[in-house]
C-alpha cells in the first residue's frame, strides 16, 4: 500500500524552513483539515485551491507531487 501524500510531505517539515516545500509541509502539518489519507492528485489539488492560503503557488504542490510519484514508483 502506498503512503499518503501527506505522510510523504511530512519528511520535509523543518523547524526553520528555507525552501518552499518545507513551508508547505509545516503549514500542512498545522492544517487539521488537510486530506491526510489522500493519494489522488485531484483530491489534494482541489482542497489546496479551494481551502488554503498558505501555499504561495500551486507550482509548489506540483513539484512536491512529482517527488511523491518518484518515491512511490
C-alpha positions in Angstrom: 0.0 0.0 0.0 1.3 3.4 -1.0 1.7 6.0 1.7 -0.4 9.1 1.5 0.9 12.3 0.0 0.6 13.9 3.5 2.8 11.2 5.0 5.4 11.7 2.3 5.2 15.5 2.7 5.9 15.3 6.4 9.5 14.3 5.8 10.1 17.9 4.6 8.9 19.5 7.9 11.6 21.8 9.2 11.9 23.9 12.3 13.5 26.7 10.3 12.1 26.2 6.8 14.2 27.6 4.0 12.6 26.0 0.9 9.0 26.4 -0.3 8.3 22.7 0.2 9.4 23.0 3.8 7.0 25.9 4.3 4.3 23.8 2.6 5.0 20.8 4.8 4.9 22.9 8.0 1.6 24.5 7.1 0.0 21.2 6.0 1.0 19.8 9.4 -0.8 22.6 11.2 -3.8 22.3 8.8 -6.2 20.0 10.7 -8.5 19.7 7.6 -5.7 18.6 5.2 -6.8 15.4 3.4 -4.2 13.3 5.3 -5.1 9.9 3.8 -5.4 11.1 0.2 -3.3 9.6 -2.6 -5.0 11.2 -5.5 -3.7 14.4 -7.2 -7.1 15.9 -7.9 -8.4 15.5 -4.4 -5.4 17.2 -2.9 -5.1 19.9 -5.5 -8.8 20.8 -5.2 -8.5 21.0 -1.5 -5.5 23.3 -1.7 -7.1 25.5 -4.4 -10.4 25.9 -2.5 -9.3 26.0 1.1 -5.8 27.3 1.8 -3.8 30.4 1.5 -0.6 29.1 2.9 0.8 27.8 -0.4 2.3 30.6 -2.5 1.7 28.8 -5.8 0.3 25.5 -6.9 3.7 25.1 -8.5 5.0 24.1 -5.0 2.4 21.4 -4.8 3.1 20.2 -8.3 6.8 19.9 -7.6 6.1 18.1 -4.3 3.7 15.8 -6.1 6.4 14.9 -8.7 8.8 13.9 -5.8 6.0 11.9 -4.3 5.4 10.0 -7.5 9.1 9.3 -7.9 9.4 7.9 -4.4 6.2 5.8 -4.7 7.1 4.2 -8.0 
